[in-house]
């Protein structure tokens, strides 16, 4: 664990990039002498690198100091409905290596041995740098089995998943500290620390995946809630017109704005359903069915945005996902257009922005949890309730 002022210096370098000691003192508000002592300690610990001197100015050349990418590492593991990703992330938050396992469903009999094998592969591949790994972050759905009817799972498969304590099982595989977060909450952490969240204090996060999910950031902290319900947009109730004079039918956002629904549309027309996750979604022959899905999904997402705004003072809504960038941009535009139909009297509409992490967000967020806990001045990412 680093001392507070050391964490402040590291965070300044992470946020602003390499800079000379004088600039670092200005950014942190610490004295030049204190900066000199701290950077000497961090340099000795292998957390900093010194770059080429800046010449051509008055006085002695200044030497920019930056984070050493090899200074620390963490492993992020995203356990999804169709695949598990392992990411080795360095001190600068960059992905150094990735492993992927695809499957029809995350059967624990196959998944748990694979988690251990691939975790060991990443760690062993570091050689002498292995001692610089500070932790493992696991990102997975809390209740994957809860949607078993939509996925076509048996009750046994569903119950087996819900009974599995993934965080505890992964902790049994390693002496490194293991952090666990809901997959969309981990994705939100990645956006908060390395994406749009660096400039937005409070936002609702929407992640478009097989099932839509979300997260909530308040005052630059991820807010989970006492029971983990904060940002659980998949369960948000919606009013869906039944047609004619019939009353509106109850539904949830998960049934209206998930890529699973888009997959079914493709499948019904004998098209590859996995096109929902790549550029083919915006091309023929998939495009007409993508447009049908986006029209419905945008209306549902707009209702989610309005509901969230009515309860929370949001600066923005950030939308990301595992879909192709072109589909996400088009969906954001349609959702923005759908919001124009609402009466905003008494409320200030939030702006809608695209996220910047993409499909890596969940595993990357998992890896950032132990890195943040070890090196950030505000090491608790989560808003206390």
C-alpha positions in Angstrom: 0.0 0.0 0.0 1.4 3.4 -1.0 1.4 6.5 1.2 -1.2 9.1 0.4 1.1 11.6 -1.2 2.7 8.9 -3.3 -0.8 7.9 -4.6 -1.5 11.6 -5.4 1.6 11.8 -7.5 0.9 8.5 -9.3 -2.7 9.7 -10.0 -1.5 13.0 -11.4 0.8 11.2 -13.8 -2.0 8.8 -14.8 -4.4 11.6 -15.5 -2.0 14.1 -17.1 0.8 12.0 -18.6 4.5 12.4 -18.2 5.7 15.7 -17.0 8.7 17.4 -15.3 8.9 17.6 -11.5 8.1 21.3 -11.5 4.8 20.7 -13.4 4.1 17.7 -11.1 4.5 20.0 -8.1 2.0 22.5 -9.6 -0.5 19.7 -10.4 -0.4 18.2 -7.0 0.1 21.3 -4.8 3.1 19.6 -3.2 6.4 21.4 -2.7 9.3 20.8 -5.0 11.2 19.1 -2.2 8.4 16.8 -1.4 8.0 15.9 -5.1 11.7 15.1 -5.2 11.6 12.8 -2.3 8.4 11.0 -3.5 9.6 10.5 -7.1 12.9 9.2 -5.8 11.1 6.5 -3.7 8.7 5.6 -6.6 11.6 5.4 -9.0 13.5 3.1 -6.6 10.4 0.9 -6.5 10.3 0.7 -10.3 7.0 2.6 -10.7 8.4 5.5 -12.7 10.5 6.0 -15.8 12.5 9.0 -16.8 12.2 10.2 -20.4 14.5 12.1 -22.7 15.3 15.7 -21.4 13.4 18.6 -22.9 15.9 20.9 -24.4 15.7 24.3 -26.2 14.3 26.2 -23.2 15.9 28.7 -20.8 17.9 27.0 -18.0 18.7 23.4 -17.4 16.9 20.8 -19.5 13.9 19.3 -17.7 13.3 15.6 -17.5 9.7 14.3 -17.9 8.7 11.6 -15.4 6.1 9.0 -16.3 4.5 5.8 -15.1 6.5 2.7 -15.8 4.2 0.3 -17.7 6.1 -2.7 -16.1 5.7 -1.2 -12.6 2.6 -3.2 -11.7 0.2 -5.6 -13.3 -3.3 -7.0 -12.7 -5.4 -9.7 -14.3 -9.0 -9.1 -15.3 -11.4 -12.0 -15.9 -14.7 -11.4 -17.5 -17.1 -14.4 -17.3 -19.9 -13.9 -19.8 -22.8 -15.9 -21.2 -20.9 -17.1 -24.3 -17.2 -16.6 -23.5 -14.7 -15.8 -20.8 -11.9 -13.3 -21.3 -8.6 -13.0 -19.4 -6.7 -9.7 -19.7 -3.3 -9.0 -18.4 -3.2 -5.2 -17.8 -0.1 -3.1 -17.0 0.4 -0.1 -14.7 -0.7 2.3 -17.4 -4.0 0.4 -17.9 -3.0 -1.1 -21.3 -3.9 -4.6 -22.2 -0.6 -6.6 -22.6 -2.1 -10.1 -23.3 -5.5 -11.6 -23.7 -6.9 -15.2 -23.7 -10.5 -16.1 -24.7 -12.6 -19.2 -24.2 -15.9 -19.6 -26.1 -18.7 -21.9 -25.0 -22.5 -22.3 -25.3 -23.0 -21.7 -21.6 -20.5 -21.2 -18.7 -20.6 -24.8 -17.2 -18.7 -24.6 -14.0 -17.1 -28.1 -14.6 -15.4 -26.7 -17.7 -15.1 -23.0 -16.7 -13.4 -23.3 -13.3 -10.4 -25.4 -14.5 -10.0 -23.1 -17.5 -10.0 -20.0 -15.2 -7.1 -21.5 -13.2 -5.2 -22.7 -16.2 -5.4 -19.4 -18.1 -4.7 -17.4 -15.0 -1.5 -19.4 -14.4 -0.5 -19.0 -18.1 -0.7 -15.2 -17.8 1.2 -15.1 -14.6 3.9 -17.5 -15.7 4.3 -15.6 -18.9 5.5 -12.6 -16.9 8.7 -14.3 -15.8 10.6 -12.1 -13.4 7.8 -9.5 -13.4 5.3 -11.9 -11.9 6.0 -10.4 -8.4 4.6 -7.1 -9.7 1.1 -8.5 -10.1 -1.1 -6.8 -7.5 -4.4 -8.7 -7.8 -7.1 -10.3 -9.9 -10.5 -8.8 -10.7 -13.4 -11.0 -11.7 -16.4 -9.6 -13.5 -19.5 -11.7 -14.0 -23.3 -11.5 -13.9 -24.9 -11.8 -10.5 -27.9 -13.8 -11.6 -27.2 -15.3 -15.0 -29.5 -18.2 -14.1 -32.3 -15.8 -13.5 -32.9 -15.4 -17.2 -32.8 -19.1 -17.9 -36.1 -19.2 -19.8 -34.8 -16.6 -22.3 -31.5 -18.5 -22.7 -33.2 -21.9 -23.0 -31.4 -23.3 -19.9 -32.6 -26.0 -17.7 -33.6 -25.3 -14.1 -30.5 -27.4 -13.0 -28.1 -25.2 -15.0 -29.7 -22.1 -13.7 -29.5 -23.1 -10.1 -26.0 -24.3 -10.4 -24.9 -20.9 -11.7 -26.8 -19.0 -9.0 -25.2 -21.2 -6.3 -21.7 -20.6 -7.5 -19.6 -18.1 -5.5 -17.1 -17.2 -8.3 -15.1 -14.7 -6.3 -14.5 -17.3 -3.6 -13.6 -20.0 -6.1 -11.1 -17.9 -7.9 -9.6 -16.8 -4.6 -8.9 -20.5 -3.9 -6.8 -20.6 -7.1 -4.3 -17.9 -6.2 -2.5 -16.1 -3.3 -3.2 -12.8 -5.0 -6.1 -10.7 -3.6 -9.3 -11.2 -5.7 -11.9 -8.5 -6.3 -15.3 -9.4 -7.6 -17.9 -7.1 -9.3 -21.0 -7.5 -11.4 -20.0 -7.5 -15.0 -21.7 -4.2 -16.0 -20.5 -2.6 -12.8 -16.9 -3.5 -13.8 -17.5 -2.1 -17.3 -18.7 1.1 -15.6 -15.4 1.2 -13.6 -13.4 1.0 -16.8 -15.4 3.9 -18.3 -15.1 5.8 -15.0 -11.3 5.4 -14.7 -10.1 5.4 -18.3 -13.0 6.7 -20.4 -15.7 9.4 -20.4 -15.9 9.2 -16.6 -12.7 11.2 -16.2 -14.7 14.3 -17.4 -18.2 13.4 -16.1 -18.9 13.4 -12.4 -22.3 11.7 -12.4 -23.7 9.5 -15.1 -26.0 6.5 -15.8 -24.1 3.8 -17.7 -25.8 1.5 -20.2 -24.0 -1.5 -21.6 -25.5 -3.2 -24.6 -24.8 -6.9 -24.6 -26.6 -10.2 -24.9 -28.7 -8.7 -22.0 -28.6 -5.0 -21.5 -27.1 -3.9 -18.2 -25.9 -0.8 -16.4 -24.1 1.0 -13.7 -24.5 4.3 -11.8 -21.7 6.8 -11.0 -22.4 9.6 -8.5 -19.7 12.2 -7.7 -17.0 10.1 -9.5 -17.8 7.0 -7.4 -19.5 3.8 -8.5 -22.8 3.5 -6.5 -23.9 -0.1 -6.0 -26.5 0.4 -3.4 -26.9 -1.7 -0.2 -28.4 -4.6 -2.1 -26.6 -4.1 -5.4 -29.7 -2.7 -7.2 -28.2 0.6 -8.3 -27.9 0.7 -12.0 -29.8 -2.6 -12.5 -31.5 -1.2 -15.6 -32.3 -4.7 -17.0 -35.1 -5.1 -14.5 -36.6 -1.6 -15.1 -40.3 -1.9 -15.8 -41.7 -0.5 -19.0 -45.1 0.2 -20.4 -45.4 -1.6 -23.7 -48.5 -0.9 -25.9 -50.6 -4.0 -26.5 -52.5 -2.5 -29.5 -56.1 -1.4 -29.9 -57.9 -0.4 -26.7 -56.0 -3.0 -24.6 -54.1 -1.7 -21.7 -50.3 -1.5 -21.8 -48.5 -4.7 -20.9 -45.8 -4.9 -18.2 -42.3 -5.6 -19.5 -38.7 -5.1 -18.5 -35.9 -3.3 -20.4 -34.1 -6.6 -20.8 -36.8 -7.8 -23.1 -36.9 -4.7 -25.3 -33.3 -3.5 -25.6 -31.0 -6.6 -25.4 -28.9 -7.9 -28.3 -30.4 -11.3 -27.5 -33.6 -10.0 -29.1 -31.7 -8.9 -32.2 -30.1 -12.3 -32.4 -33.6 -13.9 -32.4 -34.7 -11.7 -35.3 -31.7 -12.8 -37.3 -32.2 -16.4 -36.4 -35.9 -16.3 -37.6 -34.7 -15.2 -41.0 -31.9 -17.8 -41.3 -29.2 -15.3 -40.7 -26.1 -15.7 -38.5 -27.2 -14.3 -35.1 -23.7 -13.5 -34.1 -23.8 -10.6 -36.6 -25.4 -8.7 -33.8 -21.9 -8.2 -32.4 -20.0 -7.1 -35.5 -20.1 -4.8 -38.5 -22.5 -7.1 -40.4 -25.4 -5.7 -38.2 -25.3 -2.5 -40.3 -25.0 -4.3 -43.6 -27.4 -6.3 -45.9 -29.1 -8.6 -45.4 -29.1 -8.0 -41.6 -29.7 -4.2 -41.7 -33.5 -4.2 -42.1 -33.9 -6.4 -39.0 -31.4 -4.3 -37.1 -33.4 -1.2 -37.9 -36.6 -2.9 -36.6 -34.8 -3.8 -33.4 -33.3 -0.4 -32.9 -36.7 1.3 -33.3 -38.0 -0.7 -30.4 -34.9 -0.6 -28.3 -34.5 3.2 -28.6 -38.0 3.8 -27.3 -37.3 1.5 -24.3 -33.9 3.1 -23.6 -35.4 6.6 -23.8 -37.9 5.6 -21.1 -35.0 4.3 -19.0 -33.1 7.7 -19.5 -36.2 9.7 -18.5 -36.9 7.5 -15.4 -33.3 7.8 -14.3 -33.2 11.5 -14.8 -36.4 11.9 -12.7 -34.7 10.3 -9.7 -31.1 11.3 -10.1 -29.3 14.5 -11.0 -27.4 13.1 -13.9 -24.8 15.0 -15.9 -24.9 12.4 -18.7 -25.9 9.0 -19.9 -23.0 6.9 -21.4 -23.8 4.1 -23.7 -21.3 1.4 -24.6 -21.5 -2.3 -25.3 -20.1 -5.4 -27.1 -22.0 -4.5 -30.3 -20.1 -2.9 -33.3 -19.4 0.8 -33.0 -21.7 1.6 -36.0 -24.7 0.0 -34.4 -24.0 1.7 -31.1 -23.8 5.1 -32.7 -27.0 4.6 -34.6 -28.8 3.4 -31.5 -27.6 6.4 -29.5 -28.9 8.7 -32.3 -32.3 7.0 -32.3 -32.5 7.1 -28.5 -31.7 10.8 -28.6 -34.4 11.4 -31.1 -36.9 9.3 -29.0 -36.2 11.6 -26.0 -37.6 14.6 -28.0 -41.1 13.2 -27.6 -41.0 13.5 -23.8 -42.2 16.5 -21.8 -39.1 17.7 -19.9 -40.9 20.3 -17.9 -39.3 20.5 -14.5 -36.2 18.4 -15.5 -32.9 19.2 -17.2 -32.2 16.5 -19.9 -28.8 14.8 -19.6 -26.6 14.6 -22.6 -26.1 11.2 -24.2 -22.5 10.1 -25.0 -20.9 7.0 -26.5 -18.6 5.0 -24.2 -15.0 4.4 -25.2 -14.2 0.9 -23.9 -16.2 -1.5 -26.0 -16.3 -5.2 -25.4 -13.1 -5.1 -23.3 -14.8 -2.9 -20.7 -15.9 -5.7 -18.3 -12.5 -7.5 -18.1 -10.6 -4.3 -18.1 -12.7 -2.9 -15.3 -12.0 -6.1 -13.3 -8.3 -5.6 -13.7 -8.5 -1.9 -12.8 -10.1 -2.7 -9.4 -6.9 -4.0 -7.7 -4.7 -1.5 -9.5 -6.9 1.4 -8.2 -7.0 -0.1 -4.7 -3.2 -0.2 -4.5 -2.2 3.0 -6.2 -5.0 5.6 -6.3 -5.4 8.3 -3.5 -9.1 7.5 -3.3 -8.7 3.8 -3.2 -12.3 3.1 -2.5 -14.1 3.3 -5.8 -17.5 2.6 -4.3 -19.8 5.2 -2.9 -20.6 4.3 0.7 -24.2 4.0 1.7 
